Structure formats: C-alpha cells, structure tokens
C-alpha cells in the first residue's frame, strides 16, 4: 500500500502553511498601519502640484540672516496662480532693529513673488517686547517694505489700552502706525495716589 506523504512531510507542509498564513497576516496589518497623507486639497485655482505637511519655511536677508519664518501644518501650492496656501499659519518676522513680530491667522497665502503674506480669519500681529497686539479679520504683510495693513475693522491693544478703527497700517522697520476710519479708543486712567 503506497503512502503519498510520510508523517515527516506532513509536518513540513503544515509548518510551511502556517508560515505563509502568518506572512499574509503581517502584510495586511502592515498596510493597515501605514500612515497615508491627508486628502489631496482642491481649490478654485486648480489642482495643486505639491503639498507639504508639518512645514517650516525660512527666508534669509541679503546678509544671510533669517528674517522671516512661516510654520504651518499644511502648505499647498497651485501652479496656475503660483500661490502657496497655508492652514493655521504662524509667521515670525524680524524688523531692521532686530525686534521679533508674530503674525498668525486661520488661513494664509503667499503670493507669486513670496513677498505678500495674506492672513484671514482671526488674523493677529503681535510685538511682544512692546506689548502691541493687533486683531483683525484680514491682515496683509509686505516683507519687502515691512508694511502690515488691514482694510477690515482692527483693534490695536497695548497693555490695558485699546483703539479700534476701520483701517490699520504699520511700517514695522520705521515704528510708524496709523489707524483710520471711525477710530474709537479706551484709555484707562491711572489710579491716583491718595496722600
């Protein structure tokens, strides 16, 4: 009576089948755990040619000193208009005197020459050393001339003082600022010493 397979061959075949099943199972688990990037963003400007996640962009001045940094969890570039769009961007800018300014918003975009930064939604310009803070809905920053402005209602604060207006302009390199259009302010009086 012939036997097709001996018990030793059955054991080897069984071990081979267990290894194959285990390999397939590990491959499936490996594919499921692989982190995939978020969905490809879409925009009225067309299909993006690239997007980056967890990005810090740094610009250097002519002397090689970093003077502008932009951080965002996600940047998208559209080639049709050559604009970079950012989610929750935060920018740090250094003026000619070496002071640091913080700029942030819900959304942002950098124009084709990378000179004009536009922030929308809860836009803010902050100069921590002097305690200045500007809150507005849309804020523009032109890095070539250090000009920040807003054509939407803006509130400028320094410590307990606040001033509100319809338009704001600041030239951070020359320490000039202007608030115009229905300007209203709140300037608390210092408490008088009783002697």
SVG drawing of the C-alpha trace seen along z (x, -y; Angstrom):
<svg xmlns="http://www.w3.org/2000/svg" viewBox="-17 -113 43 115">
<polyline fill="none" stroke="black" stroke-width="0.4" points="0.0,0.0 1.7,-3.2 1.6,-6.3 1.5,-9.6 3.2,-11.6 5.1,-10.4 4.3,-12.0 7.5,-14.0 6.5,-15.5 3.0,-16.4 4.7,-18.2 6.9,-20.2 3.9,-21.1 1.9,-22.1 4.7,-24.3 5.0,-25.9 1.3,-26.7 1.5,-28.3 4.4,-30.5 2.5,-31.5 -0.6,-32.4 1.4,-34.3 3.2,-36.2 0.0,-37.2 -1.5,-38.3 1.6,-40.5 1.4,-42.1 -2.2,-43.0 -1.5,-44.5 1.5,-46.5 -0.6,-48.0 -3.4,-49.0 -0.9,-50.8 0.8,-52.7 0.0,-56.4 -1.2,-57.9 -1.2,-61.6 -4.5,-63.6 -6.7,-64.1 -5.4,-66.0 -6.6,-69.5 -8.8,-71.2 -9.0,-74.9 -10.6,-77.3 -7.1,-77.9 -6.8,-74.4 -5.1,-71.1 -2.1,-71.5 1.3,-70.4 2.5,-69.7 1.6,-70.0 3.7,-69.7 2.8,-68.7 4.4,-70.0 6.4,-72.7 8.7,-75.5 9.8,-77.8 12.7,-80.3 13.7,-83.3 17.1,-84.9 18.0,-88.5 20.9,-89.7 23.4,-89.2 22.3,-85.6 20.4,-86.2 17.0,-84.6 14.4,-87.4 11.1,-85.6 9.8,-82.1 6.4,-80.6 5.1,-77.5 2.0,-75.5 0.7,-72.0 -0.1,-72.0 1.0,-74.1 -0.5,-73.7 1.0,-75.1 -1.2,-75.7 0.8,-76.3 -1.9,-78.1 -1.6,-81.2 1.8,-80.3 0.3,-80.8 1.1,-78.9 -1.8,-78.4 -1.4,-77.6 -3.6,-76.1 -3.2,-77.8 0.0,-79.7 2.2,-81.4 5.0,-83.7 7.9,-85.3 9.3,-88.4 12.4,-90.3 12.5,-94.1 15.6,-96.1 16.1,-96.8 16.1,-93.1 12.8,-93.0 10.6,-90.0 7.0,-90.2 4.5,-87.3 1.8,-87.1 -0.9,-84.4 -4.3,-83.6 -6.7,-80.7 -5.7,-80.6 -2.8,-82.2 -1.4,-82.6 1.9,-83.7 1.8,-85.4 3.8,-84.5 6.9,-86.6 6.6,-85.2 6.6,-88.9 3.0,-89.3 1.6,-87.2 -2.2,-87.4 -3.8,-86.0 -7.6,-85.6 -9.7,-84.6 -8.6,-85.7 -5.6,-87.4 -3.1,-88.8 0.0,-90.9 2.0,-90.9 5.1,-92.7 5.8,-91.0 8.6,-93.3 6.4,-96.4 3.1,-94.7 1.4,-95.6 -1.3,-93.4 -3.5,-93.9 -6.6,-91.8 -8.5,-91.9 -10.1,-89.6 -7.8,-90.1 -4.1,-91.1 -1.6,-91.7 2.2,-91.8 4.5,-93.0 8.0,-91.9 9.9,-94.0 8.9,-97.2 7.9,-95.9 4.3,-97.1 1.5,-95.4 -2.1,-96.6 -5.8,-95.7 -8.8,-97.1 -11.1,-95.4 -12.0,-96.6 -9.0,-96.3 -8.4,-96.5 -4.9,-97.7 -4.0,-97.0 -1.1,-97.9 -1.5,-96.6 -4.9,-98.0 -5.3,-100.5 -7.2,-99.6 -8.1,-101.5 -10.5,-100.4 -10.7,-101.6 -11.7,-100.6 -8.2,-100.5 -4.8,-99.8 -1.3,-100.5 2.1,-99.8 5.6,-100.0 7.5,-97.8 11.0,-98.9 10.3,-102.6 8.0,-102.3 5.1,-104.0 1.5,-103.0 -1.8,-104.6 -5.4,-103.7 -8.1,-105.4 -11.9,-105.4 -14.3,-105.7 -11.5,-105.5 -12.6,-104.8 -10.3,-104.2 -10.3,-103.1 -7.5,-104.5 -7.9,-103.7 -6.9,-106.5 -4.1,-105.6 -5.2,-105.4 -4.3,-108.5 -2.3,-108.1 -4.1,-109.2 -1.8,-111.0"/>
</svg>
